[in-house]
Amino acid sequence: MNNQNDMAPDYGVTMNFDRAEQQGFSTGDILWAVGVWSVILTLSPVIVFYMLMVA
């Protein structure tokens, strides 16, 4: 137990740098963004109408 590494806890942390080397957006990223914006733009008139009727 004289070694410093023997005393250090092992949390199973692994570094994955594969994602950092990619440039640009993948197709999944674009589809996710389009989906989120479609939900926001679809629900915004409903929320505005609700706020006008309740307020």
N, C-alpha and C positions, 0 to 999 in steps of 0.2 A: 504493500500500500504506500510505498514511497513515491511512486509515480503520480504526477499531478493529474493525468488523464484518468487514472483509476478512481479518483475521488469525484470526478465531474459526473453529473447525472446525464443519462442518455435519454433524450426525449424523442428520438427517432426523427429528427429534423433533417430533411434532405433539401438541397438547393437545386431547383430546376431552372436552368437558364435557357431552355429551348424556346420558350415563349418570348423572351427578350430579344432573341435574334431575328424574329420575324418582323417584316416590314409591311405596313399597310393593314387593312382590315380583311378578315376572312368573310366568307359568305354567311356564316352563322352570325357574325357580328352585325352585318348589314341587315339580315332578316330580323334579328332581335330589335335593332333600332327602329326599323320600319314598323314592327309590331307595336312597340311602345308608343311611338308617335301616332299610330292609327287609333289606339285606344284613347290617348289624350285628346286628339282632335275630334273623335266621335263623342266623347263624354262632355267636352267643354260646353256645347250649347245646352245640354241637359242640365248641367250644374248652374249655368247662368240663368236659365229659365226658372229653376227651382229657387235660386236666391232672389230673383225678382218677385216670385209669387209669395215667398215666405216673409221677406223683409218688409 
